[in-house]
Amino acid sequence: MFTFIGFFIGQFMNIDTKYHKVTSYLFTQFPQYQQIGAGAYKSGLEGMVALDELMEQPHKRFHSIHVAGTNGKGSVAHLLAAILQRAGYKVGLYTSPHLVDFRERIRINGVMIPQEEVVRFVERFKESLDVLQPSFFEITTAMAFHHFARQRVDIAVIETGLGGRLDSTNVINPVLSIITNIGFDHCTYLGDSLPLIAAEKGGIIKPGVPVVVGERNPNTDEVFIQMARGVKSLLFFAQDYYKVESAIHDEHYQRFYVNENGLIWSEEYLLDLGGDYQRQNLPTVLMGTELLRRMGKIFGRHTLSQNVIKFGLRDAARTTGLRGRWECISQKPKVIVDTAHNAHGLQWVFEQLQRECKGALQGVHHEPSEHTHCRLHIVFGVVAEKDLEPILLLLPQDAHYYFTQPQIHRALNANLLAEQCRSVGIIGEVIPNVAAALTAAKRNAHKDDIIFVGGSTFVVSEVV
């Protein structure tokens, strides 16, 4: 009996050890862009095409949806995956970066790729990887496609990494392309104007494949119109068809009222994602699902009914395992984390934080105390190449700051961050360790205060 149990424990430990060995190999031999920045960036699709051909083009064995954009593409991808899973499809989901475990990037019906599959993939293709020397993102993309094909998913929702035209994921020929929005981020690689960035993101538009653009922008609309026209793709601006009239927050859900196609009544949708910015993502998702619903020849087995869409949205985070989007990780004081990392996304976050802090004590009975208002505490760190100027202008002036840095090569030194913030009148403590900075914030905060942790995905990853 003990020998039998010991054998299986030994097998488990062996797989665990092998998994950590192969992921260490991937992280060190093929550094991540998210970890070291420009040194890991590869322009062009040659490496991905070579990997794809080596694996006999696994992406051709399942349908796919391609999602690009400056912000919101991760949320949109998870929301779509949740709806499709609710409808009964076997759904692959490929996103990046991960927060804690590398396997978060590759999921089927919300379940991360098993350690054994990661080990099997690396062991099988290691010689070719050593010869081809692809980027880390090219390898993870190929692994995702390989896993989805092996497991025979019906459809996979594929999020781009950086850009679109030259992104490793752009070897697929999807049934639907989605571009959430366009803002300034990764300008070194994508261009220093909104039209240039739009042209790069719009590179995922494929001949004859319908495309949804989530948000209208006078600087970029014409770029997408011309690109879609050039390849005879139908283009839909989601905001022309769906408009969020109002939103109500409660303890567990956001309740959105959406006007569809100009009708006089509003449809109600619940989301288990708390960020205000989801009001921008919801019309994109609804437009995408409506187009998918029309594709009867592809999606005839299961119905994307209104109830399926509503239940999929309501349980999206729980269904797909999405974390780090306006996530409350503890109470009294409330600690909120969010992976927004550019001005376009952080503006929504900071405005919501200030509004929640102002309203935190309203209607609540308190014991006699000198603390009669909610104070905002911000644990903040960024990567070194981040364009800080537009972000600094958004930082709430009346918050207590804890400047920190994630434990990655790309992190901006906490002292340099504090120095730049002082230039706009933002003063705070410098605590280079993220966990220590959060501990200090909790120590200083009253139970009715709000603590925010963010500025970078990697700051969030060290506290969730």
VOPAGU-2260 file (C-alpha; in pm, 1 decimal, decimal comma):
REM VOPAGU-2260
SITE   aa  ch    i         X         Y         Z
SITE  MET   A    0       0,0       0,0       0,0
SITE  PHE   A    1     270,4     247,4     100,2
SITE  THR   A    2     479,9     150,4    -201,9
SITE  PHE   A    3     180,7     214,5    -429,0
SITE  ILE   A    4     117,0     562,1    -278,3
SITE  GLY   A    5     486,9     641,7    -277,3
SITE  PHE   A    6     507,8     558,4    -646,9
SITE  PHE   A    7     235,4     809,4    -736,3
SITE  ILE   A    8     379,4    1076,7    -508,7
SITE  GLY   A    9     713,7    1020,7    -679,2
SITE  GLN   A   10     552,0    1051,7   -1020,0
SITE  PHE   A   11     382,6    1377,9    -917,1
SITE  MET   A   12     706,0    1524,5    -785,5
SITE  ASN   A   13     884,2    1415,2   -1100,1
SITE  ILE   A   14     636,8    1597,4   -1324,9
SITE  ASP   A   15     651,2    1904,0   -1099,9
SITE  THR   A   16    1030,8    1903,2   -1114,9
SITE  LYS   A   17    1030,7    1855,7   -1491,5
SITE  TYR   A   18     782,2    2137,9   -1535,7
SITE  HIS   A   19     994,5    2383,2   -1339,4
SITE  LYS   A   20    1300,4    2269,5   -1532,5
SITE  VAL   A   21    1145,4    2328,1   -1875,5
SITE  THR   A   22     988,5    2662,8   -1779,1
SITE  SER   A   23    1324,9    2772,9   -1641,3
SITE  TYR   A   24    1473,4    2673,7   -1976,6
SITE  LEU   A   25    1212,4    2881,3   -2160,5
SITE  PHE   A   26    1257,9    3184,9   -1934,4
SITE  THR   A   27    1638,2    3184,4   -1953,8
SITE  GLN   A   28    1707,7    3070,6   -2308,3
SITE  PHE   A   29    1425,0    3268,6   -2466,9
SITE  PRO   A   30    1374,0    3577,6   -2249,1
SITE  GLN   A   31    1027,7    3730,1   -2228,2
SITE  TYR   A   32     957,8    4073,9   -2369,0
SITE  GLN   A   33     763,7    4140,1   -2047,7
SITE  GLN   A   34    1075,4    4066,5   -1843,8
SITE  ILE   A   35    1357,8    4233,1   -2037,9
SITE  GLY   A   36    1185,1    4454,5   -2295,2
SITE  ALA   A   37    1345,7    4537,1   -2630,3
SITE  GLY   A   38    1606,7    4260,6   -2606,3
SITE  ALA   A   39    1333,5    3998,9   -2644,9
SITE  TYR   A   40    1136,5    4172,7   -2921,0
SITE  LYS   A   41    1149,5    4017,9   -3267,1
SITE  SER   A   42    1002,3    4204,9   -3561,2
SITE  GLY   A   43     850,7    3996,4   -3836,7
SITE  LEU   A   44     667,8    3666,6   -3870,2
SITE  GLU   A   45     952,6    3453,7   -4005,9
SITE  GLY   A   46    1024,3    3280,8   -3675,5
SITE  MET   A   47     659,6    3206,1   -3609,3
SITE  VAL   A   48     602,8    3080,4   -3963,2
SITE  ALA   A   49     899,0    2842,2   -3924,4
SITE  LEU   A   50     760,3    2708,1   -3596,1
SITE  ASP   A   51     412,6    2680,8   -3743,1
SITE  GLU   A   52     536,9    2477,7   -4038,1
SITE  LEU   A   53     744,7    2256,8   -3808,2
SITE  MET   A   54     426,1    2168,0   -3619,6
SITE  GLU   A   55     221,6    2123,3   -3938,0
SITE  GLN   A   56      16,5    2439,3   -3888,0
SITE  PRO   A   57    -195,3    2333,3   -3589,7
SITE  HIS   A   58    -399,3    2656,7   -3596,2
SITE  LYS   A   59    -572,3    2533,2   -3912,7
SITE  ARG   A   60    -738,8    2254,5   -3713,7
SITE  PHE   A   61    -970,9    2481,2   -3513,6
SITE  HIS   A   62   -1170,1    2801,0   -3563,5
SITE  SER   A   63   -1035,4    3116,3   -3403,2
SITE  ILE   A   64   -1121,5    3471,1   -3304,0
SITE  HIS   A   65    -839,5    3727,5   -3309,1
SITE  VAL   A   66    -838,4    4013,4   -3056,1
SITE  ALA   A   67    -606,7    4316,0   -3069,8
SITE  GLY   A   68    -611,5    4666,8   -2921,9
SITE  THR   A   69    -430,0    4896,9   -2683,0
SITE  ASN   A   70    -649,2    4824,1   -2381,3
SITE  GLY   A   71    -929,7    4583,2   -2301,5
SITE  LYS   A   72    -822,8    4299,9   -2531,5
SITE  GLY   A   73    -763,8    4063,2   -2239,1
SITE  SER   A   74   -1105,6    4135,2   -2087,6
SITE  VAL   A   75   -1278,8    4105,9   -2426,1
SITE  ALA   A   76   -1103,6    3777,0   -2497,9
SITE  HIS   A   77   -1209,1    3629,9   -2162,2
SITE  LEU   A   78   -1567,7    3754,1   -2196,4
SITE  LEU   A   79   -1602,9    3600,0   -2542,2
SITE  ALA   A   80   -1448,5    3273,4   -2424,9
SITE  ALA   A   81   -1690,8    3258,9   -2130,8
SITE  ILE   A   82   -1992,4    3310,8   -2357,1
SITE  LEU   A   83   -1879,4    3044,6   -2605,1
SITE  GLN   A   84   -1809,0    2800,5   -2324,1
SITE  ARG   A   85   -2150,7    2869,0   -2175,3
SITE  ALA   A   86   -2300,1    2785,3   -2515,5
SITE  GLY   A   87   -2141,7    2441,3   -2501,4
SITE  TYR   A   88   -1831,4    2482,3   -2715,4
SITE  LYS   A   89   -1488,8    2353,4   -2622,4
SITE  VAL   A   90   -1300,9    2683,9   -2609,6
SITE  GLY   A   91    -929,4    2757,0   -2617,7
SITE  LEU   A   92    -807,1    3087,6   -2474,3
SITE  TYR   A   93    -460,6    3231,8   -2533,4
SITE  THR   A   94    -364,7    3551,2   -2349,6
SITE  SER   A   95     -56,0    3721,8   -2208,3
SITE  PRO   A   96     122,8    3797,8   -1988,6
SITE  HIS   A   97      60,0    3565,8   -1694,8
SITE  LEU   A   98      31,4    3686,3   -1335,6
SITE  VAL   A   99     159,5    3392,2   -1132,0
SITE  ASP   A  100     181,1    3070,7   -1335,3
SITE  PHE   A  101     306,5    3050,5   -1694,4
SITE  ARG   A  102      17,1    2812,3   -1772,1
SITE  GLU   A  103    -238,4    3093,5   -1725,5
SITE  ARG   A  104    -159,8    3193,3   -2084,4
SITE  ILE   A  105    -307,4    2875,3   -2233,2
SITE  ARG   A  106    -648,9    2750,4   -2117,4
SITE  ILE   A  107    -924,7    2524,4   -2244,2
SITE  ASN   A  108   -1266,9    2584,4   -2089,7
SITE  GLY   A  109   -1096,5    2779,2   -1813,7
SITE  VAL   A  110    -848,3    2502,2   -1727,1
SITE  MET   A  111    -478,6    2580,6   -1760,9
SITE  ILE   A  112    -262,1    2364,6   -1984,8
SITE  PRO   A  113    -137,0    2072,3   -1769,8
SITE  GLN   A  114     224,7    2069,2   -1659,3
SITE  GLU   A  115     267,6    1741,2   -1845,1
SITE  GLU   A  116     168,1    1905,9   -2172,8
SITE  VAL   A  117     420,5    2186,8   -2127,0
SITE  VAL   A  118     692,6    1932,6   -2052,9
SITE  ARG   A  119     593,0    1712,9   -2347,2
SITE  PHE   A  120     594,3    2008,1   -2588,4
SITE  VAL   A  121     937,1    2136,5   -2484,9
SITE  GLU   A  122    1096,8    1791,3   -2479,0
SITE  ARG   A  123     956,6    1709,8   -2823,3
SITE  PHE   A  124    1065,5    2032,5   -2993,2
SITE  LYS   A  125    1372,4    2132,6   -2789,9
SITE  GLU   A  126    1625,9    2054,2   -3062,9
SITE  SER   A  127    1431,7    2263,8   -3314,2
SITE  LEU   A  128    1391,3    2547,7   -3065,1
SITE  ASP   A  129    1766,5    2552,4   -3003,3
SITE  VAL   A  130    1828,8    2575,3   -3377,2
SITE  LEU   A  131    1553,6    2820,2   -3473,4
SITE  GLN   A  132    1600,1    3042,0   -3164,5
SITE  PRO   A  133    1246,4    3183,6   -3171,8
SITE  SER   A  134    1129,9    3445,0   -2924,0
SITE  PHE   A  135     961,6    3343,7   -2598,8
SITE  PHE   A  136     628,0    3470,5   -2730,4
SITE  GLU   A  137     664,5    3275,2   -3053,5
SITE  ILE   A  138     720,8    2958,2   -2850,7
SITE  THR   A  139     423,8    3016,0   -2621,4
SITE  THR   A  140     202,3    3095,8   -2920,7
SITE  ALA   A  141     309,5    2777,1   -3096,1
SITE  MET   A  142     253,6    2580,3   -2773,8
SITE  ALA   A  143     -97,9    2720,0   -2743,7
SITE  PHE   A  144    -189,0    2632,1   -3103,2
SITE  HIS   A  145     -37,2    2285,2   -3063,0
SITE  HIS   A  146    -231,6    2223,9   -2739,7
SITE  PHE   A  147    -560,5    2348,5   -2884,6
SITE  ALA   A  148    -520,9    2124,6   -3191,2
SITE  ARG   A  149    -430,4    1817,3   -2982,7
SITE  GLN   A  150    -730,6    1871,2   -2757,9
SITE  ARG   A  151    -959,7    1938,7   -3054,5
SITE  VAL   A  152   -1109,9    2264,2   -2936,9
SITE  ASP   A  153   -1402,8    2393,4   -3137,5
SITE  ILE   A  154   -1279,6    2750,5   -3131,7
SITE  ALA   A  155    -997,9    2948,0   -2971,1
SITE  VAL   A  156    -994,1    3312,9   -2869,7
SITE  ILE   A  157    -646,9    3444,9   -2944,8
SITE  GLU   A  158    -517,5    3770,1   -2795,0
SITE  THR   A  159    -230,7    3946,5   -2969,4
SITE  GLY   A  160      80,2    4020,1   -2769,3
SITE  LEU   A  161     214,8    4347,9   -2906,5
SITE  GLY   A  162      61,7    4520,2   -3208,1
SITE  GLY   A  163    -102,8    4306,0   -3470,4
SITE  ARG   A  164      51,7    4313,0   -3818,9
SITE  LEU   A  165     380,1    4154,9   -3708,3
SITE  ASP   A  166     250,1    3983,6   -3396,2
SITE  SER   A  167     326,5    3611,4   -3371,1
SITE  THR   A  168     -43,7    3530,5   -3348,2
SITE  ASN   A  169    -107,0    3682,5   -3690,4
SITE  VAL   A  170     -47,1    3355,9   -3874,5
SITE  ILE   A  171    -407,7    3255,1   -3802,8
SITE  ASN   A  172    -702,1    3304,6   -4035,9
SITE  PRO   A  173    -984,0    3376,1   -3789,5
SITE  VAL   A  174   -1359,2    3375,4   -3836,4
SITE  LEU   A  175   -1373,4    3716,4   -3665,6
SITE  SER   A  176   -1123,4    3994,1   -3594,4
SITE  ILE   A  177   -1168,5    4239,5   -3306,6
SITE  ILE   A  178    -979,6    4562,1   -3232,8
SITE  THR   A  179   -1085,2    4703,6   -2897,0
SITE  ASN   A  180    -939,8    5055,9   -2912,0
SITE  ILE   A  181    -630,6    5256,4   -2998,4
SITE  GLY   A  182    -415,2    5451,7   -2752,4
SITE  PHE   A  183     -51,2    5540,2   -2700,9
SITE  ASP   A  184     151,6    5240,8   -2582,6
SITE  HIS   A  185     462,2    5059,9   -2711,4
SITE  CYS   A  186     519,5    5357,9   -2940,1
SITE  THR   A  187     881,6    5254,1   -3005,2
SITE  TYR   A  188     754,9    4952,4   -3196,1
SITE  LEU   A  189     410,5    5058,0   -3318,9
SITE  GLY   A  190     455,8    5424,4   -3411,4
SITE  ASP   A  191     425,9    5762,6   -3242,7
SITE  SER   A  192      82,3    5862,2   -3373,7
SITE  LEU   A  193    -262,8    5709,3   -3337,9
SITE  PRO   A  194    -302,9    5644,7   -3714,2
SITE  LEU   A  195      30,5    5460,6   -3723,4
SITE  ILE   A  196     -61,0    5250,4   -3419,3
SITE  ALA   A  197    -403,2    5180,1   -3572,9
SITE  ALA   A  198    -236,9    5059,3   -3893,2
SITE  GLU   A  199     -26,6    4812,7   -3692,5
SITE  LYS   A  200    -322,7    4686,3   -3488,9
SITE  GLY   A  201    -532,4    4674,4   -3804,6
SITE  GLY   A  202    -283,1    4431,1   -3952,0
SITE  ILE   A  203    -498,5    4150,5   -3811,3
SITE  ILE   A  204    -778,9    4236,8   -4057,4
SITE  LYS   A  205    -798,8    3947,7   -4305,0
SITE  PRO   A  206    -963,0    3922,3   -4649,8
SITE  GLY   A  207   -1333,5    3857,1   -4620,1
SITE  VAL   A  208   -1324,5    3821,2   -4239,8
SITE  PRO   A  209   -1560,1    4056,3   -4053,5
SITE  VAL   A  210   -1394,0    4296,3   -3811,5
SITE  VAL   A  211   -1529,0    4471,3   -3502,7
SITE  VAL   A  212   -1372,4    4795,9   -3380,6
SITE  GLY   A  213   -1477,3    4864,7   -3023,5
SITE  GLU   A  214   -1436,3    5240,8   -2994,1
SITE  ARG   A  215   -1468,1    5514,8   -3251,7
SITE  ASN   A  216   -1187,3    5768,7   -3276,0
SITE  PRO   A  217   -1167,7    6046,3   -3538,3
SITE  ASN   A  218    -790,1    5988,5   -3562,4
SITE  THR   A  219    -818,8    5620,4   -3647,4
SITE  ASP   A  220   -1163,9    5544,3   -3791,1
SITE  GLU   A  221   -1061,5    5613,4   -4149,2
SITE  VAL   A  222    -754,0    5390,4   -4114,6
SITE  PHE   A  223    -974,2    5092,9   -4030,3
SITE  ILE   A  224   -1233,2    5180,5   -4294,7
SITE  GLN   A  225    -969,0    5185,7   -4568,5
SITE  MET   A  226    -793,6    4870,0   -4444,3
SITE  ALA   A  227   -1121,3    4674,1   -4429,3
SITE  ARG   A  228   -1232,4    4803,8   -4768,5
SITE  GLY   A  229    -898,2    4701,8   -4918,3
SITE  VAL   A  230    -948,1    4335,7   -4829,4
SITE  LYS   A  231   -1328,0    4331,2   -4870,7
SITE  SER   A  232   -1400,1    4277,8   -4501,6
SITE  LEU   A  233   -1720,1    4396,3   -4336,7
SITE  LEU   A  234   -1639,0    4652,8   -4066,8
SITE  PHE   A  235   -1858,0    4717,8   -3762,4
SITE  PHE   A  236   -1800,3    4994,2   -3507,3
SITE  ALA   A  237   -1952,1    4849,0   -3189,6
SITE  GLN   A  238   -2049,6    5188,6   -3049,8
SITE  ASP   A  239   -2278,9    5243,4   -3348,7
SITE  TYR   A  240   -2491,4    4944,8   -3243,8
SITE  TYR   A  241   -2461,3    4921,3   -2863,9
SITE  LYS   A  242   -2456,5    5203,8   -2611,8
SITE  VAL   A  243   -2422,4    5164,1   -2234,8
SITE  GLU   A  244   -2687,7    5392,5   -2087,7
SITE  SER   A  245   -2601,9    5338,3   -1719,2
SITE  ALA   A  246   -2415,4    5111,7   -1481,0
SITE  ILE   A  247   -2482,9    5014,2   -1119,7
SITE  HIS   A  248   -2224,7    4851,8    -891,7
SITE  ASP   A  249   -2310,6    4612,2    -612,7
SITE  GLU   A  250   -2097,3    4380,2    -400,7
SITE  HIS   A  251   -2053,0    4108,2    -662,3
SITE  TYR   A  252   -2156,4    4245,2   -1003,3
SITE  GLN   A  253   -2176,5    4544,6   -1229,8
SITE  ARG   A  254   -2524,2    4587,3   -1375,8
SITE  PHE   A  255   -2515,2    4747,8   -1720,3
SITE  TYR   A  256   -2814,7    4881,7   -1910,6
SITE  VAL   A  257   -2742,2    4875,1   -2281,5
SITE  ASN   A  258   -2938,4    5031,3   -2564,6
SITE  GLU   A  259   -2917,0    4806,9   -2870,5
SITE  ASN   A  260   -2958,3    4937,6   -3223,3
SITE  GLY   A  261   -3136,5    5254,0   -3105,6
SITE  LEU   A  262   -3437,5    5074,4   -2960,3
SITE  ILE   A  263   -3637,6    5253,7   -2692,8
SITE  TRP   A  264   -3568,3    5000,5   -2416,3
SITE  SER   A  265   -3240,6    4894,4   -2256,0
SITE  GLU   A  266   -3121,1    4538,2   -2207,2
SITE  GLU   A  267   -2972,9    4445,0   -1869,0
SITE  TYR   A  268   -2637,9    4264,3   -1840,6
SITE  LEU   A  269   -2447,4    4159,6   -1528,0
SITE  LEU   A  270   -2067,2    4127,4   -1522,9
SITE  ASP   A  271   -1854,3    3980,5   -1245,0
SITE  LEU   A  272   -1578,4    4222,0   -1347,7
SITE  GLY   A  273   -1575,8    4542,8   -1146,2
SITE  GLY   A  274   -1381,9    4800,2   -1347,3
SITE  ASP   A  275   -1560,0    5102,6   -1491,9
SITE  TYR   A  276   -1370,4    5045,5   -1816,7
SITE  GLN   A  277   -1581,5    4734,0   -1881,1
SITE  ARG   A  278   -1850,0    4973,0   -2010,2
SITE  GLN   A  279   -1613,8    5024,1   -2306,3
SITE  ASN   A  280   -1558,1    4651,5   -2354,2
SITE  LEU   A  281   -1919,0    4535,3   -2328,4
SITE  PRO   A  282   -2042,8    4683,2   -2661,9
SITE  THR   A  283   -1739,7    4524,0   -2832,8
SITE  VAL   A  284   -1827,5    4182,6   -2691,8
SITE  LEU   A  285   -2196,7    4217,3   -2777,1
SITE  MET   A  286   -2115,8    4317,6   -3134,4
SITE  GLY   A  287   -1878,8    4023,3   -3164,4
SITE  THR   A  288   -2132,2    3773,6   -3031,9
SITE  GLU   A  289   -2399,2    3907,9   -3265,4
SITE  LEU   A  290   -2171,5    3846,1   -3564,2
SITE  LEU   A  291   -2085,6    3498,9   -3434,9
SITE  ARG   A  292   -2455,5    3427,7   -3394,4
SITE  ARG   A  293   -2504,6    3503,6   -3764,3
SITE  MET   A  294   -2238,7    3247,8   -3863,3
SITE  GLY   A  295   -2479,2    2954,3   -3861,7
SITE  LYS   A  296   -2267,0    2737,6   -4089,4
SITE  ILE   A  297   -1980,2    2751,4   -3839,5
SITE  PHE   A  298   -2160,1    2775,6   -3508,6
SITE  GLY   A  299   -2470,4    2574,4   -3583,8
SITE  ARG   A  300   -2420,5    2311,5   -3312,4
SITE  HIS   A  301   -2486,2    2543,3   -3020,7
SITE  THR   A  302   -2698,2    2853,6   -2994,4
SITE  LEU   A  303   -2564,5    3188,2   -2876,1
SITE  SER   A  304   -2898,1    3279,9   -2726,0
SITE  GLN   A  305   -2957,5    3591,3   -2519,1
SITE  ASN   A  306   -2961,8    3382,7   -2201,3
SITE  VAL   A  307   -2632,6    3217,6   -2294,3
SITE  ILE   A  308   -2473,4    3558,8   -2351,5
SITE  LYS   A  309   -2608,8    3696,9   -2024,4
SITE  PHE   A  310   -2499,4    3400,9   -1811,7
SITE  GLY   A  311   -2161,3    3392,7   -1986,3
SITE  LEU   A  312   -2098,8    3757,6   -1905,2
SITE  ARG   A  313   -2226,5    3724,4   -1550,2
SITE  ASP   A  314   -1980,3    3447,0   -1465,9
SITE  ALA   A  315   -1693,6    3536,4   -1699,0
SITE  ALA   A  316   -1415,0    3581,0   -1443,1
SITE  ARG   A  317   -1511,4    3264,8   -1255,3
SITE  THR   A  318   -1548,7    3068,4   -1579,2
SITE  THR   A  319   -1217,2    3167,0   -1736,9
SITE  GLY   A  320    -998,3    3233,3   -1432,8
SITE  LEU   A  321    -943,3    3599,4   -1520,4
SITE  ARG   A  322    -765,1    3794,2   -1247,7
SITE  GLY   A  323    -612,1    4137,9   -1201,2
SITE  ARG   A  324    -897,0    4343,1   -1350,2
SITE  TRP   A  325   -1028,7    4569,0   -1073,6
SITE  GLU   A  326    -990,1    4276,7    -834,7
SITE  CYS   A  327   -1049,2    4320,5    -462,3
SITE  ILE   A  328    -801,5    4093,3    -282,7
SITE  SER   A  329    -885,8    4189,2      78,2
SITE  GLN   A  330   -1118,9    4402,5     289,9
SITE  LYS   A  331   -1088,4    4650,1     579,9
SITE  PRO   A  332    -903,5    4818,5     432,1
SITE  LYS   A  333   -1019,0    4731,4      81,7
SITE  VAL   A  334    -722,6    4642,7    -142,9
SITE  ILE   A  335    -785,6    4669,2    -516,3
SITE  VAL   A  336    -540,2    4555,2    -783,8
SITE  ASP   A  337    -556,0    4629,3   -1155,3
SITE  THR   A  338    -317,7    4555,7   -1439,9
SITE  ALA   A  339    -383,9    4882,0   -1631,0
SITE  HIS   A  340     -41,6    5015,3   -1726,4
SITE  ASN   A  341     -80,4    5308,0   -1966,5
SITE  ALA   A  342    -253,1    5645,1   -1953,9
SITE  HIS   A  343    -544,9    5520,1   -2163,5
SITE  GLY   A  344    -627,1    5249,5   -1908,2
SITE  LEU   A  345    -511,2    5415,7   -1585,6
SITE  GLN   A  346    -736,3    5717,7   -1638,3
SITE  TRP   A  347   -1040,5    5492,2   -1591,1
SITE  VAL   A  348    -885,5    5329,0   -1284,4
SITE  PHE   A  349    -786,1    5649,3   -1104,7
SITE  GLU   A  350   -1124,1    5813,2   -1168,5
SITE  GLN   A  351   -1304,2    5508,8   -1030,2
SITE  LEU   A  352   -1075,2    5495,8    -725,0
SITE  GLN   A  353   -1143,4    5858,7    -637,9
SITE  ARG   A  354   -1516,3    5818,8    -684,4
SITE  GLU   A  355   -1528,5    5504,2    -470,3
SITE  CYS   A  356   -1320,4    5667,0    -199,3
SITE  LYS   A  357   -1548,8    5969,5    -186,8
SITE  GLY   A  358   -1853,4    5748,9    -155,6
SITE  ALA   A  359   -1704,8    5483,6      71,9
SITE  LEU   A  360   -1845,3    5626,2     397,1
SITE  GLN   A  361   -2180,9    5743,4     268,7
SITE  GLY   A  362   -2469,8    5567,3     436,5
SITE  VAL   A  363   -2239,7    5371,1     669,0
SITE  HIS   A  364   -2271,8    5400,5    1048,2
SITE  HIS   A  365   -1935,8    5439,9    1219,4
SITE  GLU   A  366   -1828,6    5433,3    1578,3
SITE  PRO   A  367   -1704,3    5772,0    1704,1
SITE  SER   A  368   -1368,6    5835,8    1542,2
SITE  GLU   A  369   -1148,3    6115,6    1417,6
SITE  HIS   A  370   -1141,4    5933,3    1083,1
SITE  THR   A  371   -1435,3    6086,3     898,6
SITE  HIS   A  372   -1332,1    6029,2     538,4
SITE  CYS   A  373   -1181,9    5763,5     311,2
SITE  ARG   A  374    -820,0    5812,9     212,8
SITE  LEU   A  375    -665,4    5661,1     -96,3
SITE  HIS   A  376    -330,6    5477,0     -67,9
SITE  ILE   A  377    -149,3    5391,4    -392,8
SITE  VAL   A  378     126,0    5129,2    -422,6
SITE  PHE   A  379     272,7    5217,7    -758,4
SITE  GLY   A  380     547,6    5083,0    -984,1
SITE  VAL   A  381     616,5    5084,3   -1358,4
SITE  VAL   A  382     858,0    4946,3   -1616,4
SITE  ALA   A  383    1157,7    5156,0   -1717,6
SITE  GLU   A  384    1058,3    5233,4   -2077,1
SITE  LYS   A  385     709,1    5350,9   -1983,3
SITE  ASP   A  386     613,0    5696,9   -2108,4
SITE  LEU   A  387     540,5    5846,5   -1767,2
SITE  GLU   A  388     451,5    6202,1   -1864,6
SITE  PRO   A  389      83,3    6141,7   -1949,6
SITE  ILE   A  390      46,4    5906,6   -1650,6
SITE  LEU   A  391     187,4    6158,0   -1401,1
SITE  LEU   A  392     -83,3    6405,1   -1495,1
SITE  LEU   A  393    -348,3    6149,5   -1397,1
SITE  LEU   A  394    -217,3    6061,3   -1049,9
SITE  PRO   A  395    -459,3    6167,1    -774,3
SITE  GLN   A  396    -300,5    6455,4    -583,9
SITE  ASP   A  397    -455,1    6373,4    -245,7
SITE  ALA   A  398    -347,4    6007,2    -221,5
SITE  HIS   A  399     -70,4    5863,0      -3,4
SITE  TYR   A  400     192,2    5702,2    -230,3
SITE  TYR   A  401     425,2    5406,4    -187,3
SITE  PHE   A  402     669,9    5396,5    -479,4
SITE  THR   A  403     795,2    5047,2    -553,0
SITE  GLN   A  404     937,8    4825,2    -824,6
SITE  PRO   A  405     861,4    4469,1    -938,3
SITE  GLN   A  406    1141,4    4215,0    -931,4
SITE  ILE   A  407    1213,1    4215,4   -1305,1
SITE  HIS   A  408    1496,2    4353,6   -1513,7
SITE  ARG   A  409    1268,9    4610,1   -1682,8
SITE  ALA   A  410    1144,6    4770,6   -1360,9
SITE  LEU   A  411    1197,0    5142,5   -1315,4
SITE  ASN   A  412    1397,5    5206,2    -999,0
SITE  ALA   A  413    1159,3    5314,8    -722,8
SITE  ASN   A  414    1376,5    5614,5    -634,5
SITE  LEU   A  415    1373,9    5735,4    -996,0
SITE  LEU   A  416     996,9    5689,3   -1006,0
SITE  ALA   A  417     957,9    5894,2    -688,8
SITE  GLU   A  418    1183,0    6164,6    -832,1
SITE  GLN   A  419     975,0    6194,0   -1148,4
SITE  CYS   A  420     653,6    6205,2    -945,9
SITE  ARG   A  421     793,0    6486,1    -729,2
SITE  SER   A  422     824,1    6695,5   -1045,3
SITE  VAL   A  423     442,3    6713,9   -1056,9
SITE  GLY   A  424     394,3    6752,6    -682,5
SITE  ILE   A  425     334,7    6385,7    -599,0
SITE  ILE   A  426     520,5    6291,1    -279,4
SITE  GLY   A  427     538,1    5951,0    -112,9
SITE  GLU   A  428     744,1    5678,8      49,8
SITE  VAL   A  429     999,8    5473,2    -142,0
SITE  ILE   A  430     973,1    5100,8     -64,4
SITE  PRO   A  431    1140,1    4898,5    -343,6
SITE  ASN   A  432     981,3    4565,6    -245,0
SITE  VAL   A  433     617,9    4539,5    -363,5
SITE  ALA   A  434     499,5    4314,1     -80,8
SITE  ALA   A  435     667,1    4539,2     177,2
SITE  ALA   A  436     506,7    4844,9      18,1
SITE  LEU   A  437     162,3    4684,8      45,5
SITE  THR   A  438     231,4    4591,7     408,5
SITE  ALA   A  439     322,7    4954,0     482,1
SITE  ALA   A  440       5,9    5076,3     313,8
SITE  LYS   A  441    -206,8    4836,8     520,1
SITE  ARG   A  442     -29,4    4950,4     836,7
SITE  ASN   A  443     -99,4    5316,1     762,5
SITE  ALA   A  444    -453,2    5275,7     630,5
SITE  HIS   A  445    -773,7    5302,9     830,8
SITE  LYS   A  446   -1021,3    5016,3     781,9
SITE  ASP   A  447   -1241,5    5244,7     568,0
SITE  ASP   A  448    -957,4    5354,4     339,9
SITE  ILE   A  449    -886,6    5210,4      -4,8
SITE  ILE   A  450    -549,0    5075,6    -114,3
SITE  PHE   A  451    -469,1    5042,2    -483,3
SITE  VAL   A  452    -180,9    4832,0    -617,9
SITE  GLY   A  453     -83,3    4874,6    -981,8
SITE  GLY   A  454     100,4    5061,0   -1256,1
SITE  SER   A  455     231,3    4737,2   -1404,5
SITE  THR   A  456     114,0    4378,7   -1448,6
SITE  PHE   A  457     430,5    4275,2   -1265,6
SITE  VAL   A  458     350,0    4483,0    -959,6
SITE  VAL   A  459      10,9    4312,1    -941,3
SITE  SER   A  460     164,4    3966,4    -992,6
SITE  GLU   A  461     364,6    4003,1    -670,4
SITE  VAL   A  462      59,9    4050,0    -445,2
SITE  VAL   A  463    -217,1    3828,4    -589,9
